[in-house]
């Protein structure tokens, strides 16, 4: 029983990590914004990307 709880706990933690990475990627490309860009630095990265004008 403890092993099952441990496995589910690990799966939840793994899912949370994937969700965090997915959100950061979406914020970086400007698809979503939670209005809290200052804490993640995503807004600065996005502006820097626009300045360099990569194609």
C-alpha positions, -999 to 999 in steps of 0.1 A, spaced: 0 0 0 28 24 8 44 16 -26 12 26 -44 11 59 -25 47 66 -32 42 59 -70 12 82 -72 31 109 -53 60 106 -77 36 108 -107 20 139 -93 53 156 -87 65 147 -123 32 161 -137 37 193 -118 72 197 -131 60 191 -167 33 216 -162 58 242 -150 80 237 -180 51 239 -204 39 271 -188 73 287 -190 76 278 -227 41 293 -234 49 325 -215 82 328 -233 66 329 -267 38 352 -255 10 327 -259 -1 331 -223 7 356 -196 -3 353 -159 5 390 -153 34 380 -131 62 383 -157 85 402 -133 91 372 -111 100 347 -139 119 372 -161 99 361 -191 90 396 -201 126 407 -203 135 376 -223 106 383 -247 117 419 -252 153 408 -258 141 383 -284 122 410 -302 152 434 -302 175 408 -318 148 402 -345 157 366 -352 142 350 -382 
